[in-house]
Amino acid sequence: MEYNWQLPDWPVFRYELAEIEGSLLEFVDRAGLVSGAVQALPESEQSNAIADLMIVEALKTSEIEGEVLSRPDVASSIRNGLGLNRPHQLVRDRAAAGAAELMLAVRSDWDGTLSDAVLLDWHRVLMQGANNVTLGEWRSHAEPMQVVELTLGKPNVLYEAPPSAKVLAEMKRFVEWFNTSRGQIRHAPIRAGLAHLYFESIHPFEDGNGRIGRALAEKALFQGVGRPLLLSLSQAIEADKSSYYAALQCAQRSNEVTDWLRYFVEMLLRSLDDAQIRIEFVLKKTRFFDRFRDVLSDRQLKVVRRMLDAGPSGFEGGINASKYQRLTGISKPTATRDLQELLQKGVLSSIGGGRSTRYDLKL
């Protein structure tokens, strides 16, 4: 089986824009709507909206790789980096700090030229604290770099990247392509989709390729539209990982990549829709706090903040007396009284009845 990098036309990607022209126009419209929604937020909340989406991206890009990070540490790292925490909050989880710092680096230097040094620094930042990974260096091991899945207990090779001996030359060509394509590829989603596919096909690091590849896609998008966008590629990918891997695997068999770009642009549209929902949620959250901040006890406020941290999808399964008790450390009867009080104040709405009664925020 031949892979894209083994074909004589590598890395000259071919595609038909006519098939996705409508989606590209839709991307421009939705990106504008998201930017407008951010501008409509109170100035004090615009930074919170940015932080919220960056936190989601940092968490989800790691979840795609099967790594679950500490949300509080990711949030603290990003809010520290954006200057929203005064004083800075302590971050204990180095993996969470690395994921957050990569998001901050991409956003702060979105307009900068790409180089080997930038990519190697991203790798050092992202993989800080990782075991058995050489930080800030291209892979050099002699064994093949393969993407493998287990089928009925047997390994099935989905993709094999270029051998390590070719990585240095491939990355030199990739970096040159990334920088020169900025003035050659008019549509930001096209360049972002090609950048992600190209980088993932080389797979230049021992670990962290997926996360850095998605960061590169974001950098290409930001450069294409002339500003950092508010969106979470990884949230849209993680919601349907099987489709993502299927599209990527198919694209790595040929350098005719129209189908991959169709998938990628549609995924971007979903990501912008998610961003719009989250921005609207930030506004609802602001109004909610304005209404109830002064009528909640410290204990109730702690629980409400924890529920709001769950985002637009809400606290999984709602909250009941047992969950409230675990979050606050109080007795179950006191938790029940707190919940009833929050219900009477209009902070919560009830779901179900009897012993199965649970509650959700009344946003």
C-alpha positions in Angstrom: 0.0 0.0 0.0 1.3 3.4 -0.9 0.8 6.5 1.2 0.7 10.1 0.0 4.4 10.9 0.7 5.5 7.9 -1.4 3.7 9.2 -4.5 5.6 11.0 -7.2 3.4 14.2 -6.9 4.0 14.6 -3.1 3.5 17.2 -1.7 1.5 18.8 -4.5 -2.1 18.7 -3.3 -4.9 18.8 -5.9 -8.5 19.8 -5.1 -11.6 21.2 -6.7 -12.9 24.3 -5.0 -16.2 24.4 -7.0 -17.5 21.5 -4.8 -17.0 23.5 -1.6 -17.4 27.1 -2.7 -20.7 27.5 -0.8 -19.2 26.2 2.4 -16.3 28.6 2.1 -18.7 31.5 1.8 -20.6 30.2 4.8 -17.4 30.1 6.8 -16.8 33.8 6.1 -20.4 34.7 7.2 -20.2 32.6 10.4 -16.8 33.8 11.3 -18.1 37.4 11.0 -21.1 36.5 13.2 -18.9 35.1 15.9 -16.7 38.1 15.9 -19.7 40.3 16.1 -21.1 38.3 19.0 -17.9 38.8 20.9 -17.9 42.6 20.3 -21.5 42.7 21.6 -20.4 41.3 25.0 -19.7 43.8 27.8 -16.0 44.7 27.5 -15.3 43.0 30.9 -16.7 39.7 29.5 -14.9 39.6 26.2 -11.7 38.3 27.8 -13.8 35.7 29.6 -15.3 34.5 26.4 -11.8 34.2 24.8 -10.6 32.3 27.9 -13.6 30.0 27.9 -13.0 28.9 24.3 -9.3 28.5 24.8 -9.9 26.3 27.8 -12.2 24.1 25.8 -9.7 23.8 23.0 -6.9 22.9 25.3 -9.0 20.2 27.0 -10.5 18.7 23.9 -7.3 18.6 21.8 -5.8 16.4 24.6 -9.0 14.3 24.9 -8.7 13.4 21.2 -5.4 11.8 22.1 -6.9 10.0 25.1 -5.4 12.3 27.7 -7.7 13.8 30.4 -6.3 17.0 31.9 -7.2 18.8 35.1 -9.7 21.4 34.0 -8.9 23.8 37.0 -5.2 23.7 36.1 -5.9 24.3 32.4 -8.2 27.2 33.3 -5.7 28.7 35.7 -2.9 28.5 33.1 -4.9 30.2 30.4 -6.4 32.9 32.7 -2.9 33.5 34.1 -1.5 33.9 30.6 -4.3 36.3 29.6 -3.7 38.4 32.6 -7.2 37.6 34.1 -5.9 36.2 37.4 -4.5 38.6 39.9 -2.5 37.3 41.5 -1.6 34.3 39.3 -3.0 31.0 40.5 -0.8 28.0 41.2 -0.8 25.3 38.5 0.3 21.8 39.6 -0.4 19.7 36.5 2.4 20.2 34.0 0.5 18.5 31.2 -2.4 20.9 31.7 0.1 23.8 31.8 1.7 22.6 28.6 -1.6 22.3 26.7 -2.6 25.8 27.9 0.7 27.4 27.1 0.6 26.0 23.5 -2.9 27.6 23.0 -1.5 30.9 24.3 1.6 30.8 22.1 -0.5 30.2 19.0 -2.8 33.0 19.8 -0.1 35.5 20.8 2.1 34.9 17.8 -0.5 34.1 15.2 0.9 36.5 12.7 4.5 35.4 13.1 6.5 33.5 10.5 6.7 29.7 11.1 10.1 28.1 11.6 11.7 24.9 12.9 12.6 26.8 16.1 8.9 27.7 16.7 7.7 24.2 16.2 10.4 22.7 18.4 9.6 25.2 21.1 5.9 24.3 20.8 6.9 20.7 21.4 8.9 21.5 24.4 6.1 23.5 25.9 3.4 21.0 25.1 5.2 17.9 26.3 6.7 19.3 29.5 6.6 16.7 32.2 6.0 13.8 29.7 7.9 10.6 30.3 10.1 8.9 27.7 9.7 11.7 25.2 12.6 13.7 23.8 11.5 17.3 24.1 12.0 19.8 21.3 13.5 17.4 18.8 12.4 15.7 15.6 11.9 12.0 16.0 15.1 10.0 15.2 14.2 6.3 16.0 14.9 3.7 13.4 11.6 1.8 13.7 8.7 2.9 11.6 6.3 5.6 12.8 3.0 4.0 12.4 -0.6 4.8 13.4 -2.1 1.5 14.5 -5.5 0.3 15.7 -6.3 -3.1 17.3 -8.8 -5.2 15.4 -9.9 -8.3 17.2 -6.8 -8.0 19.3 -4.5 -7.8 16.2 -2.6 -4.6 15.2 -3.9 -3.0 12.0 -1.6 -0.4 10.5 -3.7 2.6 9.4 -0.8 4.8 8.3 3.0 4.8 8.2 4.8 8.1 8.1 8.1 8.9 6.3 11.1 7.3 8.0 12.9 9.4 10.6 15.9 9.9 8.3 13.6 12.0 6.0 12.0 14.1 8.6 14.5 17.0 8.6 14.2 17.5 4.9 10.4 17.0 4.9 10.0 19.6 7.7 12.3 22.1 5.9 10.0 21.8 2.9 6.8 22.0 5.0 7.9 25.2 6.8 8.8 26.8 3.5 5.4 25.8 2.1 3.5 27.1 5.2 5.1 30.5 4.9 4.9 30.9 1.1 1.3 29.5 0.9 0.1 32.4 3.0 0.2 34.6 -0.1 -0.8 31.9 -2.6 -3.9 30.2 -1.1 -6.8 32.7 -0.8 -9.2 30.8 1.4 -8.1 30.5 5.0 -10.0 27.1 5.6 -8.2 25.6 2.6 -4.7 26.5 3.7 -5.6 25.4 7.3 -6.9 22.0 6.1 -3.8 21.5 3.9 -1.4 22.5 6.7 -3.0 20.0 9.1 -3.0 17.2 6.6 0.6 17.9 5.4 2.0 18.1 9.0 0.1 15.0 10.1 1.4 13.1 7.1 5.0 13.8 8.1 4.3 13.1 11.8 7.7 14.6 12.8 7.6 14.1 16.6 7.6 11.1 18.8 4.4 12.3 20.4 2.2 15.4 20.3 1.8 15.5 16.5 -2.0 15.7 16.6 -2.1 18.5 19.1 0.6 20.5 17.3 -1.1 19.8 13.9 -4.3 21.3 15.2 -2.4 24.3 16.5 -0.9 24.8 13.1 -4.4 24.7 11.5 -5.5 27.5 13.9 -2.4 29.6 13.1 -3.2 29.2 9.4 -6.8 30.2 10.0 -5.9 33.3 12.0 -3.4 34.4 9.4 -6.0 33.9 6.6 -8.7 36.0 8.3 -6.2 38.6 9.7 -7.1 38.1 13.4 -7.4 35.3 16.0 -10.8 33.6 15.7 -12.9 32.3 18.5 -13.5 28.7 17.8 -12.5 25.2 19.1 -11.4 22.9 16.3 -10.8 20.1 18.7 -14.3 20.2 20.2 -15.8 19.7 16.8 -13.3 16.9 16.0 -13.7 15.2 19.4 -17.5 15.1 19.0 -17.0 12.7 16.1 -13.5 11.3 16.2 -14.3 8.4 14.0 -15.2 10.7 11.1 -12.0 12.7 11.6 -9.7 9.7 11.6 -11.6 8.2 8.6 -11.2 11.4 6.6 -7.5 11.8 7.5 -6.7 8.1 6.7 -8.4 8.4 3.3 -6.6 11.7 2.5 -3.2 10.0 3.3 -3.7 7.6 0.4 -3.7 10.2 -2.4 -2.7 13.8 -3.1 -6.1 14.5 -4.5 -7.7 15.9 -1.3 -11.0 17.5 -2.2 -12.9 15.1 0.1 -10.6 15.9 3.0 -11.1 19.6 2.5 -14.9 19.2 2.3 -14.8 17.4 5.6 -12.4 20.0 7.1 -14.5 23.0 6.1 -17.7 21.4 7.4 -15.9 20.7 10.7 -14.9 24.4 10.9 -18.5 25.4 10.4 -19.6 23.2 13.3 -16.8 24.7 15.4 -18.0 28.2 14.7 -21.6 27.2 15.6 -20.2 25.8 18.9 -18.3 29.1 19.5 -21.5 31.1 18.9 -23.3 29.0 21.5 -20.5 29.4 24.0 -20.4 33.2 23.5 -24.2 33.4 24.1 -23.7 31.3 27.2 -21.1 33.7 28.5 -23.6 36.5 28.2 -26.3 34.5 29.9 -23.8 33.7 32.7 -23.0 37.3 33.2 -26.7 38.3 33.5 -27.2 35.3 35.8 -24.5 36.5 38.2 -25.7 40.1 38.0 -29.1 38.9 39.2 -28.1 36.4 41.9 -24.6 37.2 43.1 -25.7 39.1 46.2 -28.4 36.6 47.3 -26.2 33.5 47.3 -24.1 32.2 50.2 -20.5 31.4 49.6 -21.3 27.7 49.6 -24.1 28.1 47.1 -22.0 30.4 45.0 -19.3 27.7 44.9 -21.7 25.1 43.6 -23.3 27.5 41.0 -19.8 28.3 39.7 -19.0 24.6 39.4 -22.2 24.0 37.5 -21.5 27.0 35.2 -18.0 25.6 34.5 -19.7 22.7 32.7 -20.6 25.1 29.9 -23.7 25.3 27.6 -24.3 21.5 27.8 -24.9 21.8 31.5 -23.8 19.8 34.6 -24.0 16.2 33.5 -27.2 14.6 34.9 -28.0 17.8 36.8 -27.3 18.1 40.5 -28.9 16.4 43.4 -28.4 16.4 47.1 -25.6 13.8 47.0 -23.6 15.7 44.4 -24.2 18.9 46.3 -22.9 17.2 49.4 -19.7 16.0 47.7 -19.0 19.4 46.3 -19.4 21.2 49.6 -18.6 18.7 52.3 -21.9 19.4 54.2 -24.5 16.9 55.5 -27.1 15.6 53.1 -30.0 17.3 55.0 -28.2 20.6 54.7 -27.6 20.0 51.0 -31.3 19.3 50.5 -32.2 22.5 52.3 -29.7 24.5 50.2 -31.2 23.1 47.0 -34.7 23.9 48.1 -33.7 27.5 48.9 -32.0 27.8 45.4 -35.2 26.5 43.8 -37.3 29.0 45.7 -35.0 31.9 44.7 -35.3 30.9 41.0 -31.7 29.9 40.7 -32.5 26.3 39.9 -35.3 24.5 38.1 -36.2 20.9 39.1 -36.1 17.9 36.8 -38.0 14.7 37.6 -39.6 14.0 41.0 -39.3 12.0 44.2 -36.0 10.4 45.0 -34.8 10.9 41.4 -35.3 14.7 41.6 -32.4 16.7 40.3 -31.8 20.3 39.5 -30.3 22.5 36.7 -29.5 26.2 36.5 -32.4 28.3 35.4 -30.5 30.3 32.8 
